[in-house]
Amino acid sequence: MKRNGNFDYILLETSGVADPGPIAKMFWMDDGLASSIYLDGIVTVMDAGNIIKSLDDVSSSDHEHHGDIEHEQMSTALVQVAHADILILNKIDTVNAEQLKEVQKRVAGINSAAPLFETTYSKIPWDKLFDLKAYEARFDYDDASASKHTHGWHDPRISTITFSFAPLGADELEKFETWIQLVLWENEVGGKPVEVHRLKGRLVDSNKEVKILQGVRQTYEIVDAKSEIEPEVLASPLPGKLVFIGKHLDREIIKTEFTKAVGLPATSVQ
């Protein structure tokens, strides 16, 4: 890093025992590091024949890698899938069609916001892995993934929820930020405990200006969108969207508490 300009890309391989959360926060929010490098995204590679076992295989050593998550029956693999911006399901040639479908459901039930690529011998085009810009001021969540998750496996430990909402006025945006701080920092919604591992959002104001929300654990930022938003999105009556990936996420409770905190009519959130 001192020899500025000598690196095109830094690939940090954390091995199978690392919790990506603290690493992501360090590279994403550290001003000293951000002056030279930026966090492009997190890629999680899974073995199709063993991932289900790894998701459920909890040992006492797992808890040491989860930082602020204490005494939870969650494997390191589960946390790694939850934080991923790209998921690679490798060795699909080692499982049959029924086993592959089961794995797809399990993974989508944990993190339906990340694209899933199926590979053999980890063969995947480079452009699928690099220049992800997953922590930049943009929002590109695929609604098809949400539909797949709704009808698939629901992991009671970590899951993905999403909902849309109407444009927010200045006061409503301020109320929203106060509410999201309580969710992330107090780890509760409506009196129920939650743990948010990854948070993404698109906030549209009454003037059709767009802000992007990005969060990892208790750390978040809300910034102006850098990329162009599709006109049909802005024309929609519900252009705003939130995506939560974490533990104990009850969609109806979170949606209801968001509606009350921001002060929107119930019909403006779905």
Order of alpha helices (4+ residues) and beta strands (2+ residues): alpha-alpha-beta-alpha-alpha-beta-alpha-beta-alpha-beta-alpha-beta-beta-beta-beta-beta-alpha-beta-alpha
